[in-house]
Amino acid sequence: MSHKKRLYTLLIPFLLLMLVLGACSQPAAQPAEEEAPATEEVMEEATEEVAGEEAPAAEEAAEEAEAPAEEAAGEEAVEEEAFSVTVTDGLGNEVTLDARPMRIASATLGTDEILLDLVGPERLIAVTNLASDPTISNIADRPELEQIENQVEADPEQIIALEPDLVFVASFTDPAVIEQLQGAGVPVFVMGFFNSIDSIEQNILTIGELVGEPERAEEIVADMNATLDEVAAQVAEMEGEPPTALYLSSGGWVAGSATTVDDIITRAGGVNAAADLVDWNQVSEETIIEMDPDVVILSPYVTDEEFVDNPVFAGLSAVVNERVFVANDAHLSAVSQYVALGVEDVFEMLYLVPVSE
Amino acid sequence: MSSALATEGTTRFLLASQPISRRVVVVCGVLALVLVGVMIISAAHGPANIPYADVARLILRGLGFQTGLELPDSQFAIVNQVRLPRILVGALVGAALACSGATMQGIFRNPLADPGIIGVSAGGSLGAVIAISTGLVGESLWMLPLFSFVGAIGATTLVYLLSLVRGQSQPATLLLAGVALNSFLGALISAILLFSNRYPEVQAILSWLIGSLRGRGWAYFFAIVAPVILTTGLLFFFARDMNLLLLGEESAQGLGVNVPRTRFALLALAALSTGAAVSVVGPIGFVGLVVPHMLRLVIGPDYRLLLPASALGGALFLVTTDTVARLILQPAELQVGIITALLGAPFFLYLLYRNRRLIRVL
């Protein structure tokens, strides 16, 4: 008896696994059922593609995928015939499209923000689940977001199942994921690393070209430049030494030179107090005391104990003069057109006057 | 699991022919002197360049003396509010970890035992990770240490209860329960990390898991000074019992040691001490494992000498490595947890190689 009992206990892990599988498959089954036929076709084609030539097969897949966006596709059918574009992505790889992308999946927040303004919700079949988080996303309150059916992570299975004709991933996306997406015949554009506003603008233009909206991309960049020019004009009117500013994140991480934050501070008319350091660096408290910046910009994750209520920093000029601000990180850490709003934010922190429109 | 660090004769060790009381005085005296020296060097160096004489004046001013010289307030804050408490917290944590490590190696008669083996570090880490990922860290300075300490003691208690056989805890079961709970808690931590969408939060968690003394001010020092000194001090009283435990459970019992009760007391003290240390700096690896072994190779396995020497040696090790962590890339800094392993591991391997004949188990 007791031997039998012991044997049965070995079955417990399997029973648990069955339970978990049973529980999981129910919610997951619904979307899968809706899309079941389409998915199967695409999977078949994806296998064929490996054997045959890629380009025609991809076109076929794209044509079939047009069903949900039929109207838009119909109008631009003529244009589509001639559509062929090759751009270089952030990793230096060429991305070629032979048809205007109509089912675009964005798997990184930066392109969520860029694409929503560039192509609108009609051609976006997925954005990241970060897009609706107002602390880091600039599009969290946009009503169009609800028209986009899927909120994804950089998960190849999830993305391939959506039958995208173009996928955007981040520079830090697992190369194995990119490999799998490309293996399934999906063109992948990898975002680069950005250390200046210029590089962000250049990237928007590149993406505009890739998705067939170069004019719209130029409009977006022109809007950014208009904002930046307004700030620059106001900075030029300011008198005296430009104030020094330090961007401080939780754990003592500061933005040195060659970061977008450095570019933001400079364009807002300030001097980055940590410009001697290159890139992001963790510094000790005494380094911050030594820098003694006029203005401290805190990431929202810095706790009061860490800075505002920390006795160590009580003598800092920025603390004494009450020039410590909490940043809107959605603006300051943006790699999209919204980074221009970060320049406005910082200008207002540095000079305590609003940006005139 | 034979007495792994049993050695061939004790004559090779430092001052082996001297009486134990004398050895304690000499060895601890030397270690204490070196420790004070390193503390002074550490207090005088950093990204901010302040001469030794000014550092001395600033410390005196901090103690309430008039020095007659006007030095900037920023320098006063750097020496008295940044460097000094950080050095002292480092010393306390190093002492706690090394002493607990030596104790664990004695209880389990296993050279691989470290303070983390019974789940203290993993429990403390999970507590801290929960506090960070739920955003409770923002509520008060004490949330993180509190969660971490509760996690550390909770995990250890669980491991201890799981290992009870007829009311007594068996080392082998304790060890296995500890290993299993460690990987379970590790999995929970990984899951929380992976589900966290917020990059700064992930960075805060990772940085805590490596262990850091950055930003540890006086508040942290006063929080752990009493528990660490009390628990470490109490461990010293068990030095003779730990020597006897090294002979094996039955021999120790025969020589008058109440083995189950002693084991419980030692586990509890080591867990409290480590829990307090981990809760303010994170699970700094390597100190509890390596410092006692380094010392054993030089001064031998006698716990009457090994425990106080471990306390001082652990303090010395952590203050030194943290000074390196602060200075090596200045004005940027590394986390001390990286340096302890980066410096400690090669040095330990060197000692092992030099003494490979001395250690029978290898």
Boltz contact constraints between the chains, C-beta under 6 A:
constraints:
  - contact:
      token1: [A, 130]
      token2: [B, 197]
      max_distance: 6.0
  - contact:
      token1: [A, 250]
      token2: [B, 200]
      max_distance: 6.0
  - contact:
      token1: [A, 250]
      token2: [B, 204]
      max_distance: 6.0
  - contact:
      token1: [A, 251]
      token2: [B, 204]
      max_distance: 6.0
  - contact:
      token1: [A, 251]
      token2: [B, 207]
      max_distance: 6.0
  - contact:
      token1: [A, 252]
      token2: [B, 214]
      max_distance: 6.0
  - contact:
      token1: [A, 281]
      token2: [B, 332]
      max_distance: 6.0
  - contact:
      token1: [A, 282]
      token2: [B, 333]
      max_distance: 6.0
  - contact:
      token1: [A, 283]
      token2: [B, 331]
      max_distance: 6.0
  - contact:
      token1: [A, 283]
      token2: [B, 332]
      max_distance: 6.0
  - contact:
      token1: [A, 284]
      token2: [B, 326]
      max_distance: 6.0
  - contact:
      token1: [A, 284]
      token2: [B, 333]
      max_distance: 6.0
  - contact:
      token1: [A, 285]
      token2: [B, 82]
      max_distance: 6.0
  - contact:
      token1: [A, 286]
      token2: [B, 46]
      max_distance: 6.0
  - contact:
      token1: [A, 286]
      token2: [B, 47]
      max_distance: 6.0
  - contact:
      token1: [A, 286]
      token2: [B, 48]
      max_distance: 6.0
  - contact:
      token1: [A, 286]
      token2: [B, 78]
      max_distance: 6.0
  - contact:
      token1: [A, 286]
      token2: [B, 82]
      max_distance: 6.0
  - contact:
      token1: [A, 287]
      token2: [B, 47]
      max_distance: 6.0
  - contact:
      token1: [A, 287]
      token2: [B, 331]
      max_distance: 6.0
  - contact:
      token1: [A, 289]
      token2: [B, 74]
      max_distance: 6.0
  - contact:
      token1: [A, 289]
      token2: [B, 77]
      max_distance: 6.0
  - contact:
      token1: [A, 289]
      token2: [B, 78]
      max_distance: 6.0
  - contact:
      token1: [A, 290]
      token2: [B, 48]
      max_distance: 6.0
  - contact:
      token1: [A, 301]
      token2: [B, 200]
      max_distance: 6.0
  - contact:
      token1: [A, 303]
      token2: [B, 137]
      max_distance: 6.0
  - contact:
      token1: [A, 303]
      token2: [B, 138]
      max_distance: 6.0
  - contact:
      token1: [A, 305]
      token2: [B, 141]
      max_distance: 6.0
  - contact:
      token1: [A, 312]
      token2: [B, 77]
      max_distance: 6.0
  - contact:
      token1: [A, 312]
      token2: [B, 81]
      max_distance: 6.0
  - contact:
      token1: [A, 312]
      token2: [B, 82]
      max_distance: 6.0
  - contact:
      token1: [A, 315]
      token2: [B, 73]
      max_distance: 6.0
  - contact:
      token1: [A, 315]
      token2: [B, 74]
      max_distance: 6.0
  - contact:
      token1: [A, 315]
      token2: [B, 77]
      max_distance: 6.0
